[in-house]
Amino acid sequence: MELSDLAVFRAVVEAGGVTRAAERLHRVQSNVTTRVQKLEAELGVALFVREGRRMQLSAAGKVLLDYAVELQALADRARAALRNTGPGGTLRLGAMESTAAIRLPAPLSELQCRHRDLAIELSTGDPAQLTAQVLAGALDAALVAEPVADARLEALPVYVEEVVIVTAAAHPPVNAPRDLAVRTVLAFPAGCPHRQRLEEWFARGALQPDRILEMGSYHAILGCAVVGMGVALMPKSVLDDYAERARLRINPMKRGFDRVRTLLVWRRDAPQANIAALAEALLAHAPKLAATTRQQPTRVPRRPRSQS
């Protein structure tokens, strides 16, 4: 099984057929068809279900597609490690919604200014999604909430976020779930670490939310909190520039439950130059984390030395 065959296979999948794949690859259609058939013969399975000119992935094809993405990403990292000693190419970074909006503009701007040959692609998601994408090679690194436990990953603490309970300004102070007038949770879909922490907070108070309203942005969540629709848990930093902050009550969490570390994670076998440059820029804008990182030493990626 050759990487070039996998590249042709992926092109057919992504283009939706042989004709468009051939155009994308600058090959004749017969060559693309032959390469796919060769791959199917070698693997002993049908990768596509053919209905006239239409081609749909078979069950086996779906399995191979995941491996093809991972194998090609690994090959790209190997090439980059051999030919690149400095930051360059494309850095595919993932981050949680709040981290991307609040923490990343300054360090990414600095990173871009320092390394003109480095292109940055940023996507958002929940920690489980982002970690899986890093492991699969779809992302080079991601900023996720702890805990992260996988022997294939390196992790560097970057931020410590204070999380707070947010309600409408007219709501009485909240110290425990029983203090809530409305036990409706305003949160991102399942997988959000702040939603998980809020659900755990309810459980510790021997209560459960009456309902959970899932939303796609912090502005939507805060807008609903302002009018008293429910309660939310979020990083306090999200509220710094919120125009309607005066219409909210910000309730601190109990000590020991009010801090969440954000980690930069990447594969141990990933090329280090881009990750090192990213870590340097992130830490330069997170000086308050110094005491925390001393408590739990973590290996900071180093840029490879230039080859003579």
Secondary structure, DSSP 8 states (H G I E B T S, - for coil): --HHHHHHHHHHHHHTSHHHHHHHHT--HHHHHHHHHHHHHHHTS--EEEETTEEEE-HHHHHHHHHHHHHHHHHHHHHHHHH-SSS-EEEEEEE-HHIIIIISHHHHHHHHHH-TTEEEEEEE--HHHHHHHHHHTS-SEEEEES----TTEEEEEEEEEEEEEEEETTS---SSGGG-S--EEEE-STT-HHHHHHHHHHHHTT---SEEEE-S-HHHHHHHHHTTS-BEEEEGGGGTT-TTGGGEEEEE--TTSSEEEEEEEEETTS-HHHHHHHHHHHHHT-GGGHHHHHHS------------
